Amino acid sequence: MSLIGSFVRFNQKCSKSLANRFPEFFREQPPDYRVELLSRILPAIENGSVRSVLEAGGIDRPLLKKGGVFTYAGLDIESKETCYEAYDEFIVQSIEAELKERYDSIISITLLEHVPDNRASIASIYRGLNPGGQTHHYVPSKWHPYSVGLRVLGPNLQKKLIAWLWPEATEIAGYPAYFDHCTVSAMKKLMLHQGFANVDVRPFYRANEYFAPFTPLFVMVTLFENLCQALSWNVFASGFVVSAEVNGDSVTEASDRRPPNQRKQTD
């Protein structure tokens, strides 16, 4: 093992030791964002009000499991053979493009930061939902130190760094990240402008694990995260869960899912 490699492994061990010894300081207190996301998605499936779900960006690692009381569709810009086993059906396209079918729920986890134009993706999601439909997403936020670092490094250097520091994550990381409208306030404003109702956003602040290879930075980022959480500076959140609904009363025709202000301007 090289000197640099030994240095990184030593720091990762020190960071992990600190997190284990002081979990309330270094770790996300429950519920974490994944638990929060599932707590918003599952009740409507369990009570039967959601019978069809589209997961965007899940590739062959779906958030849910098919075979339940709902039809489970997947969507991504690429596919693998295992995608067609993970879902009842699989669609190869961008979430920015018009969806051919409509669903009761559209969900994603760590997808929207990779979309160049989230105005288009939110419009597509809105038009792809049935009246009363729900959408739920976890979105990494734009101004957390980790997100800023991704944009500074760029995808090529990012992939090399990930392969070196976290080889187990090589296949699921390194995609270009744009963070278009990926802050709490920007995403909420975008969804409301599109016509969504009951937009509910919960920020999360912990992404210090990405700095574990250098323990002093791991500690400094954690201090920053804790300060931002204490002061509710959600602009620096690590990410957020956002949910919204299509108001059935505002949809006059199933074929026209544009916000009312756009219909008035163009019809």
N, C-alpha and C positions, 0 to 999 in steps of 0.2 A: 504493500500500500504506500502511495506517495506521501510526502510530508504534508501537502495540502489536504489530501484525503484524510489523513490521520487527524489533522486539525479540525476538519469539518465534523468527523465522527465524534471527537471529544466534545465539541461544542453541542452537538445534538444530544449527547448523553447528559451534559450539564443542564441543558434547557429542559429535558424531560424530567430530570431529578427535581428541579425547581418547581415545575408544574405539578408533580406528584406531591411535593411537600407543602405547597401553598396553592391548592386547587381553586380556592375562592378568588385568589388574585389573578391567576394565570389562565383559568379555563372559563369557557362559557357556562354560565349557570343555566340549569334546565328551565324551560325546554329550549333545545337548540333549534336552529332554523328548519332542519329536516322534520323534527317532531311537530313544530308549529305548522309547517306546510301540510303535512299529512292530517293534522287535526282540523284543517279547513276543508280538505278534499273528501275525507272518508265519510263524515256524517251524512252528506247528501246521497252518497252511493248506498250507504246502509239503509237509509229510510226509503229508498226507491225513487227519489225525485231526480236522480241522475242515472240515465240508462245508457249513455254513450259518452266516452272520454277519448280525447285526443291528447297524447303527450308529444310535444314538440321538442326535438333535440335530444331525445333519450337514447338514440341509436339502439344498441342491443343491451342497454342497462336501464330497463324501465323502472320508474319509481313505484309502480303498482304491479300487481300480478293479474294476468288474464285468467279467464275461467270462472269469473264470478257472475254476478247478476247484471253486468253491464258489458257493452261492446267496447273493446279497448283497441284503439288505433294508434299507431306510431308514425312520426314524421321526422325526417332529417334530410340534409342535403347529400348524404351518402348512405349506403346500405351495406350490410353483411348478410350472409345466409342466416345467421342467428337472429337477425331482426324479424324475419318472417315467422320465427318460432316464438318470439317474446310477446308478440301482439296478435290480435285477431286479423288485423290487416296493417300493411305498412306502406307509407307514401314517401316517395323521394322528391322533395322540392324544398324551397326555402319557406319559412314561416311568413316571409314578406309577400309571397305570391298569394293570389286568391285561392281559397280552399273550395274544392268541388262539392264537399259534403258539409252538413251542419251537425253540431254536437251539443250535448247538454253541458259539457265541461271541457275546457282546454287548459292544459297545465304544462309547466316546464320547470326545470331546476338547472341553474347555471347555464342558461341558453342566451338570454336576451343581451348580455354583454358582448356576445360574439356577432350580433346582427348589425350590419352597417346602418340600416335605416329603420329605427323602431317606430317611426310614424307609420310606415307601411305595415310593420308586423302587428301593431296594436289595431290598425284598421282591419287587417285580415282576420285577426282573432275576433273582433267585434262582429264582423259580418259572418263569421263562421260559427256563431253561437245561435242556438234556438232562443226564442223569447223566454226570458227568465233564466237563461243560461249563466253559468259561472266561469270565471277564469282565475287561476291561482298560479303564482310564480315565485321562485326564489331568484333574486337578482343580485350578484355582486355589485357593490357600489363604487362609483367612479373615483372618489378622492381618498379612499383608504390608501395608506402607504404601499400595500401590496399591489393594488390596482394601478397606482402611479408607476410603480416599478415595472409592471408588465408592459406599459406603453413606452417607457424609456428603453427597455431592452429590445422590444420588437419580437415577432414570432420566431425568427431563426435562432437568435441568441437564447431566447427563452427555452426553446426545445433542447438546446445543448446543455443549458444549465439544469433543466429538469432531469434529463437523462443521467447527469452526473450526481445530483443531490438526491433525487427521488426516482430511481430507475423503475420502481413499481408503477409509477404514474405516467410513464412515457406515452402509452397508447391513448390516454384520456385527457392529456393536457397539451398545451403548445399551440392551440388554435388562435388565429388573430383575434384580438379583443379590441373593440371599438368604444364600448361603454356609452353608446348613444342614448341620451336621456336616462342614464342609469344612476340617478340619485333619487332619494325619497320624494323630494318636491317636484322634480322634473317628470318623473313617471306618473305621479298622481295627477299632475296638471294635464299631461298628455292623455291619460285615460278619461278624465272628466271632459276634456275637449272633444274626444272621440264620441262621447255619448254614454259612457259607462256610468252606472249608479252604484252607490254604496262602496266606494273605493276605500279599502281598509289597508293601511300600510304599517308594518311593524319592523323597525330597524334592529339589526344585530351588529355587534361591535368587535367580535373576536375573530381575528385571522392571523394571530401571532405565530402559529405553527410554521408558517412559511419563512420565518426569520430564525427558527431554531438552529440552523447551521452556524450562526454567530451569536452566542449567548448575550453579549452586551446589547446588541441590536434587538434581540428577543425581549429583553427586559425593558428597553426604551419604548419599543412599539406597544408593549403591554401597558406601560404607564400612560402612554398617549391614548390608547383605546379606553382605559378606565376613566380618564379625565373626560373624554368625549361622551362616554355613556353617562357619567355623573351629571354633566351639564346639558345632556340631550342634544349634542351637536351632531345631528343625524347626517349632515353633509359629509362627515368623515366616517360614517358607519362602514363596516366591512361588507354589509349587504342588507337586504330587506326582503321580507315576504309581503307580497301585494296580492290582494283579492278584489274582485269587482264583479258586478252583475249587469246583464242586459235587462233593462226594464221592459217587460212585455207590453205595458201600456203605451210605450213610446214607439213601438214597432208597428207601423200601419200595414205593412205587407211583408210576407216572408222573403220576398225577392229584393226588398230595398231596406238594407240594414244600415244606411248612412245616418249620421247624427241629424236631428231635426234642422239645425242651422244650415247644414250643407244641402239638405233637400230643398229648403226655401230658396237658396241661392241658385240652384242649378235646374230645378224642375220647371 
